[in-house]
Amino acid sequence: MQTRTRSFPRVADLNAPTVISSDALVERYISIRRERMQGLPFVNQALEVEAIGFCPFNEHQLGVLITPWFMNLVILLKAGIGSTFPAGSKITVRLPSGPIEFTAACDEELGTFLSAVLFSSVGDIPDQITARDIAQEVMQEVFNPAHNEKTMSRRALFRQTEAADA
């Protein structure tokens, strides 16, 4: 796989159109849950599909997608950008907290968006409130420039989040 480093300018455009809205993302994953995930053992029945904290990040939207089977940091791309990323390609995005590697995801209904795995399994998350709290803490940490002096891996991001909870 090819890895690209892309440094987005630090100017947020609140009026920039995105290809995908967070509402459309949620609706799509609700549909996926209903059509493909029923009865699968790794689906956490205590969780629902929910978009948390989506906000402008340069010309894009950044937030957390909670599903009953994973939790990801997601970038919804400005119109016209997504077609430049082949499915599965790795893109390093410089967030205020430092660079994080995202993977381009291409959905037949939504189009292309970027995703970084936070939890590949959410089986240990007891309820939606806890999932929401984790997602909100992640969003606070990714916008914390104090972390920018070192490369912030997803594991390091979670160590910061867990330390804040202690």
Beta strands, then each sheet from edge to edge (+ up, - down):
strand 1: 3-6
strand 2: 50-57
strand 3: 60-66
strand 4: 71-76
strand 5: 90-95
strand 6: 98-107
strand 7: 111-119
sheet 1: 1+ 5+ 6- 7+ 4- 3+ 2-
end
